[in-house]
Amino acid sequence: MMMLSKVPASRFEIIAYLTMILGVFGDHVSTGIVLSKANFFEANPFALNMMQKGIWTQVDAYLIIVSVAATFIILRAGKNPLTKNILVFPFVVGLLRLVVAFWNVSLLI
């Protein structure tokens, strides 16, 4: 059985998780709002495919759950101090999705 250390979350870890959650949520909500307006369409074929299949919300939820859980476990299971670099993943994904959310909002202006 794998034992996880009881290391408290660092500030950057919390920021990385919150950035991911806010980015995914912001992109999801802003995309829904923009697509409800006339003359707008989804340009991302992957997102469009998920929307057509009705799994877009579930995939976004799983992305958050799996990414945060995997990062949390890897940080606490590893003894290598370089494992903290894994926090770049949720942080960058969150930033990219925030950029998309801001782009979506700019389309409405």
Protein Blocks (a to p, Z undefined) as FASTA:
>chain_A
ZZddfbdcdfklmmmmmmmmmmmmmmmmmmmmmmmpghiacfblklmmmmmnopmmmmmm
mmmmmmmmmmmmmmmmpmbfklmmmmmmmmmmmmmmmmmmmmmmmmmZZ
